[in-house]
Amino acid sequence: MKALPVWCLLFSLFTLPVGATNTVDLKAVMKEMSYQFKAAIKTESEDEFKQHMTEFSDLVEQAKTYSFAPEHKEKSLEGLNKVSQALAQLDLDLAQTSLGEVQKQLKAVDDLRIEYHKKDKPSMWQLLFGD
């Protein structure tokens, strides 16, 4: 009967997903960031824009808490920090700047996404099997 707890422990260890030490699902966070970004670009409502940008900014901060692999950590955090800086520099005071102008400024953030995804392209094995 003592073997049952041992088997349960072993089973639970082997069934944990790889990277279970990460509390952040980076893939899900990045997908949600993409959604919030696109919604902010497309909206015609200032209130909705602010809401999407707040959520996007929160997701960037959440992504920074991910336990990146050592070989990717420096570039990944550098890119996320640049996104945070770009968001901080945006003129979000929509009383003085048109929504369209702020949305144009936001497209610079997409350029950062493209730049850093090129710098830190995952290998074929990472794409197939994850980190």
N, C-alpha and C positions, 0 to 999 in steps of 0.2 A: 504494500500500500504506500510505502514511502517513495516508491519510484514514480508515482503519479505526479507529485509536485515537480520532481526533476524533469520529467518529460514535458510538463506544461511550460516550465521555464525554457527548456531547450527549444520547444516549438515556437514560443513567442520570440526568442532571439532570432531564429532563422526566418521567421515571417515578417520581421521588421523590414521596411523598405530601405534600400540603400540611401545613405544620407539622412537617416532618421534623426540625426542630431540637429538638423536644421529645422527651426520652427517656422521658417518662412518658405512657402511654396513659390519659388522665384518665377517659375513659368506662369503660374496663375496671376501673380502680381504684375508681371510684364504684360500679360494679356489685358488685365484690367487697366493698366496704364495706357495701353494702346486705345482701348475703348474710350477712356476719359479724355484723352488727347483729341481723338477724332471728333468726339461730341463737342468739345470746346471750340474746335475749328469750325464746325458746321452750325452751331447754334446762332440764333439771331437775338437771343435774350441775354441781356447783361447779367441778370441774376443767375440764369442757368450757367453762363460762362464762368462766373465766380465760383459757383458750386462745383463745376467740373475741375476747375483749376485747384481748388482746395483739396479735392479728392486726389487729383494727380500728384500734387505736392506731398500729400500724406503717403501715397504709395511709393514715391521716390525714397522717402525716409525709411519706409518699411523695407524696401529692397536693399538699402545700405546695411541692414542688420543680418543679411544672409551670410552664411559661412562659405565664402567663395574658396575654391581650390587655391592653394598658394600661388600657382603659376598664373592665375587669372585675377587674383585679389586686387593688386595694385591698379591695373588698367580699369577694372570694373568699377572700383570705388572712385577713381579719377573721373571716369565718365559720369557717374551718378552725381558727384560733387559739382561737375560743370553744369549739369542739368539744374541742380539746385541753385547755382549762381545765376544761370540764365533766367530762371523763374523769378528770382529775387529782383533782377534788373528790369523785368517787364513793367511797363507802365500800366499797372492795373487800376489806376484811378480813372475809371471810365467816365467820370464827370468832365474830365479835361481832354480825354483822348477817345476817339471813336472806337467802337467795338471792332470794326474791320481793321483798324490800324494795329490794335493790340493782337488780333489774330494773326496778322502778318508777322509781327515780332515773334510770336510763338512758333512760327515755322522754323526759326533758327534752332529750336530745341530738336526738331526732327532731323536737322543736319547733324547734330551731336549723336543722335541714335544711329544714323547711318555710319558715321565715322567710327564709333566705338564698336559697333557690331562687325565692321570690317577688321578692326584691330584685333579682336578677340574671337575670331571665328572658331566655332567648335569643330573638333575632328569628326570624321565619319563615325568613329566608334562612340563618341559622346552623343551624336545624333541618334544612333541606334539604341544605345543602352543607357543613356543619361550620364550624369557625372559619376 
